[in-house]
Amino acid sequence: MLPHAAKPVYAEFLTEEPANAPATEDALVLVELGNPDAARQQALVPIQLAPDGRALQAGPAIKGDVPSPAGDKVMTFTSYRVDEVKRHVFATVRTGDGRSEVRRYRQACAWGCWERF
């Protein structure tokens, strides 16, 4: 379900939906892409229950910065929160050079792609 067989390292439920709603498992999952012997890249991936009520669907990911060519400088998501009304994601990240900053993301198109703003 996740790109390149990535395994989730953390999950946070996004919204509390009514008990009679068909999709109650919306979550934002932090994953690491890559393998243990190579530079890894983190991503936040929205996951939700499919309309059939059984399968899980992954939406377009919010990818972290690409690691340095040597793999020694990697951006990490240190925390994030979701504005449930506007569906924006606010993430605190540690950049490859060690600085900490807050980044804001919103859905940019009807297909769920994300943009930084």
Biopython code that builds the backbone (N, CA, C, O; Angstrom):
import numpy as np
from Bio.PDB.StructureBuilder import StructureBuilder

atoms = [
    (1, "MET", "N", (0.818, -1.190, 0.000)),
    (1, "MET", "CA", (0.000, 0.000, 0.000)),
    (1, "MET", "C", (0.865, 1.259, 0.000)),
    (1, "MET", "O", (0.508, 2.232, -0.664)),
    (2, "LEU", "N", (1.989, 1.277, 0.718)),
    (2, "LEU", "CA", (2.846, 2.452, 0.742)),
    (2, "LEU", "C", (3.925, 2.318, -0.325)),
    (2, "LEU", "O", (4.285, 1.204, -0.705)),
    (3, "PRO", "N", (4.448, 3.451, -0.814)),
    (3, "PRO", "CA", (5.431, 3.381, -1.899)),
    (3, "PRO", "C", (6.675, 2.578, -1.517)),
    (3, "PRO", "O", (7.177, 2.701, -0.399)),
    (4, "HIS", "N", (7.159, 1.778, -2.423)),
    (4, "HIS", "CA", (8.391, 1.001, -2.266)),
    (4, "HIS", "C", (8.386, 0.140, -1.014)),
    (4, "HIS", "O", (9.435, -0.054, -0.399)),
    (5, "ALA", "N", (7.228, -0.383, -0.621)),
    (5, "ALA", "CA", (7.074, -1.241, 0.558)),
    (5, "ALA", "C", (7.556, -0.565, 1.834)),
    (5, "ALA", "O", (8.053, -1.230, 2.743)),
    (6, "ALA", "N", (7.409, 0.756, 1.904)),
    (6, "ALA", "CA", (7.808, 1.502, 3.098)),
    (6, "ALA", "C", (6.983, 1.052, 4.291)),
    (6, "ALA", "O", (5.814, 0.694, 4.148)),
    (7, "LYS", "N", (7.588, 1.071, 5.454)),
    (7, "LYS", "CA", (6.889, 0.674, 6.668)),
    (7, "LYS", "C", (6.627, 1.910, 7.524)),
    (7, "LYS", "O", (7.524, 2.734, 7.703)),
    (8, "PRO", "N", (5.415, 2.053, 8.054)),
    (8, "PRO", "CA", (5.116, 3.234, 8.862)),
    (8, "PRO", "C", (5.890, 3.214, 10.179)),
    (8, "PRO", "O", (6.092, 2.161, 10.783)),
    (9, "VAL", "N", (6.321, 4.409, 10.611)),
    (9, "VAL", "CA", (7.003, 4.512, 11.890)),
    (9, "VAL", "C", (6.133, 5.249, 12.918)),
    (9, "VAL", "O", (6.418, 5.210, 14.115)),
    (10, "TYR", "N", (5.086, 5.911, 12.454)),
    (10, "TYR", "CA", (4.199, 6.630, 13.362)),
    (10, "TYR", "C", (2.896, 6.904, 12.640)),
    (10, "TYR", "O", (2.899, 7.142, 11.432)),
    (11, "ALA", "N", (1.784, 6.875, 13.352)),
    (11, "ALA", "CA", (0.497, 7.200, 12.737)),
    (11, "ALA", "C", (-0.308, 8.060, 13.688)),
    (11, "ALA", "O", (-0.250, 7.882, 14.905)),
    (12, "GLU", "N", (-1.053, 8.985, 13.133)),
    (12, "GLU", "CA", (-1.911, 9.868, 13.925)),
    (12, "GLU", "C", (-3.259, 9.952, 13.221)),
    (12, "GLU", "O", (-3.314, 10.228, 12.022)),
    (13, "PHE", "N", (-4.337, 9.721, 13.944)),
    (13, "PHE", "CA", (-5.651, 9.815, 13.334)),
    (13, "PHE", "C", (-5.997, 11.276, 13.103)),
    (13, "PHE", "O", (-5.774, 12.120, 13.971)),
    (14, "LEU", "N", (-6.543, 11.571, 11.929)),
    (14, "LEU", "CA", (-6.818, 12.956, 11.548)),
    (14, "LEU", "C", (-8.123, 13.486, 12.120)),
    (14, "LEU", "O", (-8.146, 14.560, 12.721)),
    (15, "THR", "N", (-9.192, 12.756, 11.943)),
    (15, "THR", "CA", (-10.492, 13.294, 12.324)),
    (15, "THR", "C", (-11.313, 12.241, 13.049)),
    (15, "THR", "O", (-11.114, 11.041, 12.860)),
    (16, "GLU", "N", (-12.212, 12.692, 13.856)),
    (16, "GLU", "CA", (-13.179, 11.822, 14.519)),
    (16, "GLU", "C", (-14.470, 11.973, 13.728)),
    (16, "GLU", "O", (-15.123, 13.015, 13.788)),
    (17, "GLU", "N", (-14.834, 10.942, 12.992)),
    (17, "GLU", "CA", (-16.040, 11.011, 12.174)),
    (17, "GLU", "C", (-17.212, 10.386, 12.918)),
    (17, "GLU", "O", (-17.013, 9.592, 13.837)),
    (18, "PRO", "N", (-18.417, 10.735, 12.530)),
    (18, "PRO", "CA", (-19.588, 10.127, 13.178)),
    (18, "PRO", "C", (-19.559, 8.607, 13.049)),
    (18, "PRO", "O", (-19.017, 8.073, 12.081)),
    (19, "ALA", "N", (-20.135, 7.918, 14.013)),
    (19, "ALA", "CA", (-20.111, 6.455, 14.031)),
    (19, "ALA", "C", (-20.778, 5.856, 12.796)),
    (19, "ALA", "O", (-20.435, 4.742, 12.400)),
    (20, "ASN", "N", (-21.714, 6.562, 12.184)),
    (20, "ASN", "CA", (-22.401, 6.005, 11.014)),
    (20, "ASN", "C", (-21.716, 6.385, 9.704)),
    (20, "ASN", "O", (-22.218, 6.039, 8.634)),
    (21, "ALA", "N", (-20.584, 7.086, 9.759)),
    (21, "ALA", "CA", (-19.858, 7.445, 8.538)),
    (21, "ALA", "C", (-19.098, 6.220, 8.020)),
    (21, "ALA", "O", (-18.598, 5.430, 8.820)),
    (22, "PRO", "N", (-19.005, 6.052, 6.708)),
    (22, "PRO", "CA", (-18.343, 4.866, 6.171)),
    (22, "PRO", "C", (-16.830, 4.848, 6.385)),
    (22, "PRO", "O", (-16.252, 3.767, 6.502)),
    (23, "ALA", "N", (-16.176, 5.994, 6.439)),
    (23, "ALA", "CA", (-14.714, 6.039, 6.573)),
    (23, "ALA", "C", (-14.342, 6.584, 7.940)),
    (23, "ALA", "O", (-14.481, 7.780, 8.198)),
    (24, "THR", "N", (-13.871, 5.707, 8.813)),
    (24, "THR", "CA", (-13.531, 6.144, 10.169)),
    (24, "THR", "C", (-12.048, 5.999, 10.472)),
    (24, "THR", "O", (-11.625, 6.290, 11.591)),
    (25, "GLU", "N", (-11.254, 5.563, 9.516)),
    (25, "GLU", "CA", (-9.843, 5.329, 9.776)),
    (25, "GLU", "C", (-8.918, 6.279, 9.038)),
    (25, "GLU", "O", (-7.838, 5.865, 8.619)),
    (26, "ASP", "N", (-9.299, 7.535, 8.863)),
    (26, "ASP", "CA", (-8.393, 8.482, 8.227)),
    (26, "ASP", "C", (-7.202, 8.709, 9.138)),
    (26, "ASP", "O", (-7.363, 8.927, 10.339)),
    (27, "ALA", "N", (-6.015, 8.657, 8.573)),
    (27, "ALA", "CA", (-4.802, 8.849, 9.369)),
    (27, "ALA", "C", (-3.734, 9.504, 8.505)),
    (27, "ALA", "O", (-3.777, 9.434, 7.277)),
    (28, "LEU", "N", (-2.781, 10.136, 9.165)),
    (28, "LEU", "CA", (-1.597, 10.659, 8.501)),
    (28, "LEU", "C", (-0.437, 9.845, 9.040)),
    (28, "LEU", "O", (-0.196, 9.840, 10.247)),
    (29, "VAL", "N", (0.285, 9.157, 8.170)),
    (29, "VAL", "CA", (1.321, 8.217, 8.584)),
    (29, "VAL", "C", (2.688, 8.738, 8.157)),
    (29, "VAL", "O", (2.881, 9.135, 7.008)),
    (30, "LEU", "N", (3.632, 8.734, 9.093)),
    (30, "LEU", "CA", (5.008, 9.105, 8.791)),
    (30, "LEU", "C", (5.753, 7.848, 8.359)),
    (30, "LEU", "O", (5.789, 6.860, 9.092)),
    (31, "VAL", "N", (6.346, 7.886, 7.171)),
    (31, "VAL", "CA", (7.095, 6.731, 6.667)),
    (31, "VAL", "C", (8.500, 7.173, 6.263)),
    (31, "VAL", "O", (8.747, 8.350, 6.001)),
    (32, "GLU", "N", (9.407, 6.208, 6.220)),
    (32, "GLU", "CA", (10.735, 6.452, 5.684)),
    (32, "GLU", "C", (10.861, 5.661, 4.392)),
    (32, "GLU", "O", (10.605, 4.457, 4.358)),
    (33, "LEU", "N", (11.253, 6.344, 3.342)),
    (33, "LEU", "CA", (11.430, 5.715, 2.046)),
    (33, "LEU", "C", (12.908, 5.388, 1.878)),
    (33, "LEU", "O", (13.765, 6.178, 2.275)),
    (34, "GLY", "N", (13.207, 4.263, 1.310)),
    (34, "GLY", "CA", (14.591, 3.862, 1.129)),
    (34, "GLY", "C", (14.865, 2.584, 1.879)),
    (34, "GLY", "O", (13.935, 1.903, 2.309)),
    (35, "ASN", "N", (16.131, 2.248, 2.041)),
    (35, "ASN", "CA", (16.474, 1.038, 2.767)),
    (35, "ASN", "C", (17.542, 1.359, 3.809)),
    (35, "ASN", "O", (18.159, 2.422, 3.744)),
    (36, "PRO", "N", (17.771, 0.463, 4.767)),
    (36, "PRO", "CA", (18.685, 0.765, 5.875)),
    (36, "PRO", "C", (20.118, 1.095, 5.462)),
    (36, "PRO", "O", (20.835, 1.754, 6.215)),
    (37, "ASP", "N", (20.544, 0.653, 4.288)),
    (37, "ASP", "CA", (21.921, 0.899, 3.867)),
    (37, "ASP", "C", (22.070, 2.108, 2.948)),
    (37, "ASP", "O", (23.149, 2.331, 2.399)),
    (38, "ALA", "N", (21.010, 2.888, 2.773)),
    (38, "ALA", "CA", (21.070, 4.036, 1.870)),
    (38, "ALA", "C", (20.448, 5.249, 2.558)),
    (38, "ALA", "O", (19.799, 5.130, 3.598)),
    (39, "ALA", "N", (20.659, 6.403, 1.962)),
    (39, "ALA", "CA", (20.035, 7.618, 2.493)),
    (39, "ALA", "C", (18.521, 7.464, 2.396)),
    (39, "ALA", "O", (17.997, 7.012, 1.378)),
    (40, "ARG", "N", (17.840, 7.837, 3.447)),
    (40, "ARG", "CA", (16.394, 7.694, 3.463)),
    (40, "ARG", "C", (15.734, 9.062, 3.366)),
    (40, "ARG", "O", (16.336, 10.086, 3.688)),
    (41, "GLN", "N", (14.496, 9.055, 2.920)),
    (41, "GLN", "CA", (13.698, 10.262, 2.799)),
    (41, "GLN", "C", (12.377, 10.011, 3.509)),
    (41, "GLN", "O", (11.742, 8.980, 3.289)),
    (42, "GLN", "N", (11.961, 10.934, 4.351)),
    (42, "GLN", "CA", (10.696, 10.768, 5.051)),
    (42, "GLN", "C", (9.550, 11.355, 4.231)),
    (42, "GLN", "O", (9.750, 12.217, 3.376)),
    (43, "ALA", "N", (8.345, 10.865, 4.517)),
    (43, "ALA", "CA", (7.142, 11.378, 3.874)),
    (43, "ALA", "C", (5.963, 11.221, 4.831)),
    (43, "ALA", "O", (5.918, 10.286, 5.630)),
    (44, "LEU", "N", (5.013, 12.147, 4.738)),
    (44, "LEU", "CA", (3.744, 12.040, 5.451)),
    (44, "LEU", "C", (2.720, 11.562, 4.428)),
    (44, "LEU", "O", (2.539, 12.196, 3.389)),
    (45, "VAL", "N", (2.053, 10.449, 4.714)),
    (45, "VAL", "CA", (1.131, 9.838, 3.755)),
    (45, "VAL", "C", (-0.270, 9.773, 4.354)),
    (45, "VAL", "O", (-0.464, 9.119, 5.379)),
    (46, "PRO", "N", (-1.255, 10.438, 3.738)),
    (46, "PRO", "CA", (-2.640, 10.300, 4.205)),
    (46, "PRO", "C", (-3.181, 8.920, 3.831)),
    (46, "PRO", "O", (-3.032, 8.474, 2.693)),
    (47, "ILE", "N", (-3.805, 8.255, 4.790)),
    (47, "ILE", "CA", (-4.392, 6.932, 4.583)),
    (47, "ILE", "C", (-5.870, 7.026, 4.949)),
    (47, "ILE", "O", (-6.231, 7.668, 5.936)),
    (48, "GLN", "N", (-6.712, 6.391, 4.159)),
    (48, "GLN", "CA", (-8.134, 6.374, 4.499)),
    (48, "GLN", "C", (-8.770, 5.067, 4.066)),
    (48, "GLN", "O", (-8.251, 4.358, 3.204)),
    (49, "LEU", "N", (-9.889, 4.767, 4.672)),
    (49, "LEU", "CA", (-10.651, 3.585, 4.332)),
    (49, "LEU", "C", (-11.311, 3.807, 2.976)),
    (49, "LEU", "O", (-11.901, 4.860, 2.735)),
    (50, "ALA", "N", (-11.214, 2.819, 2.092)),
    (50, "ALA", "CA", (-11.812, 2.921, 0.759)),
    (50, "ALA", "C", (-13.328, 2.862, 0.851)),
    (50, "ALA", "O", (-13.868, 2.423, 1.866)),
    (51, "PRO", "N", (-14.021, 3.297, -0.191)),
    (51, "PRO", "CA", (-15.486, 3.265, -0.184)),
    (51, "PRO", "C", (-16.081, 1.886, 0.075)),
    (51, "PRO", "O", (-17.211, 1.788, 0.554)),
    (52, "ASP", "N", (-15.333, 0.803, -0.237)),
    (52, "ASP", "CA", (-15.866, -0.540, 0.004)),
    (52, "ASP", "C", (-15.853, -0.904, 1.490)),
    (52, "ASP", "O", (-16.401, -1.936, 1.879)),
    (53, "GLY", "N", (-15.229, -0.062, 2.323)),
    (53, "GLY", "CA", (-15.218, -0.305, 3.759)),
    (53, "GLY", "C", (-14.191, -1.322, 4.223)),
    (53, "GLY", "O", (-14.129, -1.621, 5.416)),
    (54, "ARG", "N", (-13.387, -1.861, 3.325)),
    (54, "ARG", "CA", (-12.409, -2.889, 3.706)),
    (54, "ARG", "C", (-10.976, -2.492, 3.373)),
    (54, "ARG", "O", (-10.088, -2.618, 4.217)),
    (55, "ALA", "N", (-10.744, -2.022, 2.170)),
    (55, "ALA", "CA", (-9.381, -1.701, 1.729)),
    (55, "ALA", "C", (-8.943, -0.338, 2.249)),
    (55, "ALA", "O", (-9.771, 0.526, 2.538)),
    (56, "LEU", "N", (-7.644, -0.159, 2.363)),
    (56, "LEU", "CA", (-7.081, 1.136, 2.722)),
    (56, "LEU", "C", (-6.492, 1.773, 1.472)),
    (56, "LEU", "O", (-5.928, 1.090, 0.618)),
    (57, "GLN", "N", (-6.633, 3.096, 1.378)),
    (57, "GLN", "CA", (-6.093, 3.832, 0.245)),
    (57, "GLN", "C", (-5.065, 4.828, 0.754)),
    (57, "GLN", "O", (-5.282, 5.481, 1.775)),
    (58, "ALA", "N", (-3.955, 4.946, 0.053)),
    (58, "ALA", "CA", (-2.949, 5.954, 0.376)),
    (58, "ALA", "C", (-3.100, 7.101, -0.607)),
    (58, "ALA", "O", (-3.205, 6.891, -1.815)),
    (59, "GLY", "N", (-3.110, 8.316, -0.077)),
    (59, "GLY", "CA", (-3.185, 9.490, -0.931)),
    (59, "GLY", "C", (-1.797, 9.957, -1.316)),
    (59, "GLY", "O", (-0.807, 9.382, -0.863)),
    (60, "PRO", "N", (-1.702, 10.990, -2.144)),
    (60, "PRO", "CA", (-0.392, 11.544, -2.485)),
    (60, "PRO", "C", (0.356, 11.967, -1.217)),
    (60, "PRO", "O", (-0.244, 12.507, -0.287)),
    (61, "ALA", "N", (1.645, 11.723, -1.188)),
    (61, "ALA", "CA", (2.460, 11.968, 0.001)),
    (61, "ALA", "C", (3.003, 13.388, 0.037)),
    (61, "ALA", "O", (3.174, 14.038, -0.994)),
    (62, "ILE", "N", (3.268, 13.849, 1.255)),
    (62, "ILE", "CA", (4.029, 15.085, 1.471)),
    (62, "ILE", "C", (5.461, 14.618, 1.699)),
    (62, "ILE", "O", (5.796, 14.146, 2.785)),
    (63, "LYS", "N", (6.300, 14.746, 0.690)),
    (63, "LYS", "CA", (7.664, 14.232, 0.797)),
    (63, "LYS", "C", (8.586, 15.252, 1.455)),
    (63, "LYS", "O", (8.468, 16.459, 1.242)),
    (64, "GLY", "N", (9.500, 14.732, 2.257)),
    (64, "GLY", "CA", (10.543, 15.564, 2.828)),
    (64, "GLY", "C", (11.568, 15.915, 1.770)),
    (64, "GLY", "O", (11.519, 15.410, 0.648)),
    (65, "ASP", "N", (12.496, 16.786, 2.135)),
    (65, "ASP", "CA", (13.554, 17.177, 1.203)),
    (65, "ASP", "C", (14.374, 15.954, 0.791)),
    (65, "ASP", "O", (14.517, 14.999, 1.554)),
    (66, "VAL", "N", (14.900, 16.002, -0.408)),
    (66, "VAL", "CA", (15.768, 14.939, -0.906)),
    (66, "VAL", "C", (17.067, 14.966, -0.092)),
    (66, "VAL", "O", (17.619, 16.044, 0.128)),
    (67, "PRO", "N", (17.570, 13.812, 0.361)),
    (67, "PRO", "CA", (18.814, 13.791, 1.125)),
    (67, "PRO", "C", (19.998, 14.259, 0.280)),
    (67, "PRO", "O", (19.941, 14.260, -0.950)),
    (68, "SER", "N", (21.063, 14.654, 0.960)),
    (68, "SER", "CA", (22.281, 15.054, 0.244)),
    (68, "SER", "C", (22.821, 13.861, -0.547)),
    (68, "SER", "O", (22.525, 12.717, -0.204)),
    (69, "PRO", "N", (23.605, 14.107, -1.595)),
    (69, "PRO", "CA", (24.138, 13.004, -2.402)),
    (69, "PRO", "C", (24.915, 11.977, -1.572)),
    (69, "PRO", "O", (24.882, 10.786, -1.879)),
    (70, "ALA", "N", (25.606, 12.424, -0.536)),
    (70, "ALA", "CA", (26.366, 11.497, 0.311)),
    (70, "ALA", "C", (25.470, 10.787, 1.317)),
    (70, "ALA", "O", (25.887, 9.813, 1.944)),
    (71, "GLY", "N", (24.228, 11.276, 1.473)),
    (71, "GLY", "CA", (23.294, 10.655, 2.409)),
    (71, "GLY", "C", (23.509, 11.044, 3.856)),
    (71, "GLY", "O", (22.878, 10.478, 4.749)),
    (72, "ASP", "N", (24.398, 12.009, 4.103)),
    (72, "ASP", "CA", (24.685, 12.391, 5.489)),
    (72, "ASP", "C", (23.811, 13.536, 5.996)),
    (72, "ASP", "O", (23.801, 13.815, 7.195)),
    (73, "LYS", "N", (23.082, 14.199, 5.108)),
    (73, "LYS", "CA", (22.210, 15.306, 5.504)),
    (73, "LYS", "C", (20.782, 14.968, 5.086)),
    (73, "LYS", "O", (20.449, 14.981, 3.901)),
    (74, "VAL", "N", (19.949, 14.667, 6.073)),
    (74, "VAL", "CA", (18.587, 14.208, 5.814)),
    (74, "VAL", "C", (17.605, 15.083, 6.583)),
    (74, "VAL", "O", (17.817, 15.375, 7.760)),
    (75, "MET", "N", (16.522, 15.503, 5.911)),
    (75, "MET", "CA", (15.464, 16.247, 6.585)),
    (75, "MET", "C", (14.563, 15.274, 7.330)),
    (75, "MET", "O", (14.249, 14.204, 6.808)),
    (76, "THR", "N", (14.143, 15.624, 8.534)),
    (76, "THR", "CA", (13.221, 14.777, 9.290)),
    (76, "THR", "C", (12.028, 15.600, 9.771)),
    (76, "THR", "O", (12.167, 16.765, 10.143)),
    (77, "PHE", "N", (10.864, 14.975, 9.754)),
    (77, "PHE", "CA", (9.678, 15.575, 10.353)),
    (77, "PHE", "C", (9.782, 15.314, 11.855)),
    (77, "PHE", "O", (9.845, 14.156, 12.269)),
    (78, "THR", "N", (9.801, 16.361, 12.676)),
    (78, "THR", "CA", (9.894, 16.151, 14.118)),
    (78, "THR", "C", (8.525, 16.182, 14.781)),
    (78, "THR", "O", (8.323, 15.546, 15.816)),
    (79, "SER", "N", (7.583, 16.915, 14.196)),
    (79, "SER", "CA", (6.202, 16.900, 14.689)),
    (79, "SER", "C", (5.309, 17.475, 13.603)),
    (79, "SER", "O", (5.780, 18.153, 12.689)),
    (80, "TYR", "N", (4.031, 17.203, 13.711)),
    (80, "TYR", "CA", (3.082, 17.791, 12.779)),
    (80, "TYR", "C", (1.701, 17.810, 13.405)),
    (80, "TYR", "O", (1.396, 17.049, 14.323)),
    (81, "ARG", "N", (0.874, 18.705, 12.879)),
    (81, "ARG", "CA", (-0.522, 18.755, 13.303)),
    (81, "ARG", "C", (-1.367, 19.085, 12.084)),
    (81, "ARG", "O", (-0.875, 19.625, 11.093)),
    (82, "VAL", "N", (-2.647, 18.750, 12.175)),
    (82, "VAL", "CA", (-3.562, 18.935, 11.066)),
    (82, "VAL", "C", (-4.625, 19.932, 11.455)),
    (82, "VAL", "O", (-5.250, 19.793, 12.507)),
    (83, "ASP", "N", (-4.846, 20.944, 10.619)),
    (83, "ASP", "CA", (-5.976, 21.857, 10.776)),
    (83, "ASP", "C", (-7.146, 21.156, 10.103)),
    (83, "ASP", "O", (-7.237, 21.124, 8.876)),
    (84, "GLU", "N", (-8.043, 20.593, 10.911)),
    (84, "GLU", "CA", (-9.117, 19.757, 10.362)),
    (84, "GLU", "C", (-10.136, 20.539, 9.555)),
    (84, "GLU", "O", (-10.809, 19.972, 8.694)),
    (85, "VAL", "N", (-10.262, 21.839, 9.822)),
    (85, "VAL", "CA", (-11.234, 22.645, 9.082)),
    (85, "VAL", "C", (-10.715, 22.937, 7.678)),
    (85, "VAL", "O", (-11.420, 22.713, 6.694)),
    (86, "LYS", "N", (-9.491, 23.433, 7.582)),
    (86, "LYS", "CA", (-8.921, 23.786, 6.283)),
    (86, "LYS", "C", (-8.182, 22.623, 5.625)),
    (86, "LYS", "O", (-7.815, 22.701, 4.453)),
    (87, "ARG", "N", (-7.967, 21.553, 6.375)),
    (87, "ARG", "CA", (-7.229, 20.382, 5.897)),
    (87, "ARG", "C", (-5.794, 20.740, 5.521)),
    (87, "ARG", "O", (-5.249, 20.220, 4.547)),
    (88, "HIS", "N", (-5.192, 21.629, 6.298)),
    (88, "HIS", "CA", (-3.784, 21.980, 6.131)),
    (88, "HIS", "C", (-2.960, 21.164, 7.103)),
    (88, "HIS", "O", (-3.446, 20.769, 8.163)),
    (89, "VAL", "N", (-1.710, 20.910, 6.742)),
    (89, "VAL", "CA", (-0.776, 20.211, 7.616)),
    (89, "VAL", "C", (0.328, 21.188, 7.983)),
    (89, "VAL", "O", (0.931, 21.818, 7.115)),
    (90, "PHE", "N", (0.586, 21.307, 9.276)),
    (90, "PHE", "CA", (1.676, 22.138, 9.793)),
    (90, "PHE", "C", (2.724, 21.185, 10.347)),
    (90, "PHE", "O", (2.442, 20.420, 11.270)),
    (91, "ALA", "N", (3.922, 21.224, 9.795)),
    (91, "ALA", "CA", (4.973, 20.292, 10.205)),
    (91, "ALA", "C", (6.204, 21.055, 10.677)),
    (91, "ALA", "O", (6.646, 22.012, 10.041)),
    (92, "THR", "N", (6.745, 20.613, 11.802)),
    (92, "THR", "CA", (8.045, 21.108, 12.241)),
    (92, "THR", "C", (9.068, 20.124, 11.714)),
    (92, "THR", "O", (8.951, 18.916, 11.922)),
    (93, "VAL", "N", (10.075, 20.653, 11.028)),
    (93, "VAL", "CA", (11.087, 19.796, 10.422)),
    (93, "VAL", "C", (12.480, 20.218, 10.880)),
    (93, "VAL", "O", (12.725, 21.375, 11.222)),
    (94, "ARG", "N", (13.368, 19.254, 10.874)),
    (94, "ARG", "CA", (14.788, 19.546, 11.064)),
    (94, "ARG", "C", (15.410, 19.353, 9.689)),
    (94, "ARG", "O", (15.406, 18.249, 9.144)),
    (95, "THR", "N", (15.943, 20.436, 9.134)),
    (95, "THR", "CA", (16.501, 20.390, 7.787)),
    (95, "THR", "C", (17.835, 19.645, 7.787)),
    (95, "THR", "O", (18.386, 19.334, 8.843)),
    (96, "GLY", "N", (18.334, 19.369, 6.610)),
    (96, "GLY", "CA", (19.587, 18.648, 6.484)),
    (96, "GLY", "C", (20.770, 19.337, 7.129)),
    (96, "GLY", "O", (21.739, 18.683, 7.515)),
    (97, "ASP", "N", (20.698, 20.675, 7.252)),
    (97, "ASP", "CA", (21.803, 21.395, 7.895)),
    (97, "ASP", "C", (21.583, 21.601, 9.391)),
    (97, "ASP", "O", (22.346, 22.320, 10.037)),
    (98, "GLY", "N", (20.539, 20.971, 9.945)),
    (98, "GLY", "CA", (20.309, 20.999, 11.396)),
    (98, "GLY", "C", (19.385, 22.084, 11.896)),
    (98, "GLY", "O", (19.065, 22.113, 13.085)),
    (99, "ARG", "N", (18.942, 22.986, 11.020)),
    (99, "ARG", "CA", (18.006, 24.036, 11.447)),
    (99, "ARG", "C", (16.613, 23.447, 11.644)),
    (99, "ARG", "O", (16.269, 22.426, 11.048)),
    (100, "SER", "N", (15.818, 24.101, 12.482)),
    (100, "SER", "CA", (14.433, 23.691, 12.706)),
    (100, "SER", "C", (13.522, 24.766, 12.123)),
    (100, "SER", "O", (13.771, 25.956, 12.315)),
    (101, "GLU", "N", (12.482, 24.367, 11.422)),
    (101, "GLU", "CA", (11.544, 25.323, 10.849)),
    (101, "GLU", "C", (10.155, 24.699, 10.755)),
    (101, "GLU", "O", (10.008, 23.476, 10.761)),
    (102, "VAL", "N", (9.141, 25.556, 10.669)),
    (102, "VAL", "CA", (7.762, 25.098, 10.511)),
    (102, "VAL", "C", (7.381, 25.268, 9.045)),
    (102, "VAL", "O", (7.604, 26.323, 8.451)),
    (103, "ARG", "N", (6.807, 24.221, 8.475)),
    (103, "ARG", "CA", (6.349, 24.255, 7.091)),
    (103, "ARG", "C", (4.852, 24.010, 7.057)),
    (103, "ARG", "O", (4.318, 23.242, 7.857)),
    (104, "ARG", "N", (4.178, 24.675, 6.118)),
    (104, "ARG", "CA", (2.730, 24.515, 5.953)),
    (104, "ARG", "C", (2.456, 23.897, 4.583)),
    (104, "ARG", "O", (3.065, 24.264, 3.579)),
    (105, "TYR", "N", (1.530, 22.957, 4.575)),
    (105, "TYR", "CA", (1.159, 22.274, 3.333)),
    (105, "TYR", "C", (-0.362, 22.312, 3.182)),
    (105, "TYR", "O", (-1.097, 22.258, 4.167)),
    (106, "ARG", "N", (-0.815, 22.405, 1.946)),
    (106, "ARG", "CA", (-2.249, 22.334, 1.643)),
    (106, "ARG", "C", (-2.433, 21.543, 0.365)),
    (106, "ARG", "O", (-1.513, 21.401, -0.441)),
    (107, "GLN", "N", (-3.642, 21.031, 0.197)),
    (107, "GLN", "CA", (-3.916, 20.283, -1.020)),
    (107, "GLN", "C", (-4.058, 21.276, -2.168)),
    (107, "GLN", "O", (-4.803, 22.252, -2.080)),
    (108, "ALA", "N", (-3.326, 21.002, -3.248)),
    (108, "ALA", "CA", (-3.214, 21.958, -4.348)),
    (108, "ALA", "C", (-4.117, 21.634, -5.532)),
    (108, "ALA", "O", (-4.319, 22.483, -6.401)),
    (109, "CYS", "N", (-4.661, 20.424, -5.581)),
    (109, "CYS", "CA", (-5.468, 20.052, -6.734)),
    (109, "CYS", "C", (-6.534, 19.040, -6.314)),
    (109, "CYS", "O", (-6.541, 18.544, -5.187)),
    (110, "ALA", "N", (-7.410, 18.758, -7.232)),
    (110, "ALA", "CA", (-8.519, 17.843, -6.950)),
    (110, "ALA", "C", (-8.045, 16.415, -6.692)),
    (110, "ALA", "O", (-8.786, 15.626, -6.104)),
    (111, "TRP", "N", (-6.833, 16.064, -7.114)),
    (111, "TRP", "CA", (-6.311, 14.709, -6.936)),
    (111, "TRP", "C", (-5.577, 14.548, -5.625)),
    (111, "TRP", "O", (-5.031, 13.479, -5.349)),
    (112, "GLY", "N", (-5.554, 15.592, -4.810)),
    (112, "GLY", "CA", (-4.943, 15.486, -3.483)),
    (112, "GLY", "C", (-3.471, 15.807, -3.408)),
    (112, "GLY", "O", (-2.861, 15.614, -2.356)),
    (113, "CYS", "N", (-2.859, 16.304, -4.512)),
    (113, "CYS", "CA", (-1.436, 16.648, -4.448)),
    (113, "CYS", "C", (-1.232, 17.813, -3.469)),
    (113, "CYS", "O", (-2.103, 18.668, -3.314)),
    (114, "TRP", "N", (-0.089, 17.827, -2.828)),
    (114, "TRP", "CA", (0.199, 18.812, -1.782)),
    (114, "TRP", "C", (1.181, 19.859, -2.277)),
    (114, "TRP", "O", (2.042, 19.581, -3.112)),
    (115, "GLU", "N", (1.037, 21.079, -1.743)),
    (115, "GLU", "CA", (2.000, 22.134, -2.018)),
    (115, "GLU", "C", (2.359, 22.832, -0.712)),
    (115, "GLU", "O", (1.556, 22.903, 0.218)),
    (116, "ARG", "N", (3.571, 23.337, -0.667)),
    (116, "ARG", "CA", (4.013, 24.141, 0.465)),
    (116, "ARG", "C", (3.560, 25.558, 0.235)),
    (116, "ARG", "O", (3.638, 26.069, -0.882)),
    (117, "PHE", "N", (3.077, 26.211, 1.306)),
    (117, "PHE", "CA", (2.675, 27.614, 1.147)),
    (117, "PHE", "C", (3.096, 28.418, 2.351)),
    (117, "PHE", "O", (2.847, 29.622, 2.407)),
]
sb = StructureBuilder()
sb.init_structure("model")
sb.init_model(0)
sb.init_chain("A")
sb.init_seg("    ")
for serial, (resi, resn, name, xyz) in enumerate(atoms, 1):
    if name == "N":
        sb.init_residue(resn, " ", resi, " ")
    sb.init_atom(name, np.array(xyz, "f"), 0.0, 1.0, " ", f" {name:<3s}", serial, name[0])
structure = sb.get_structure()
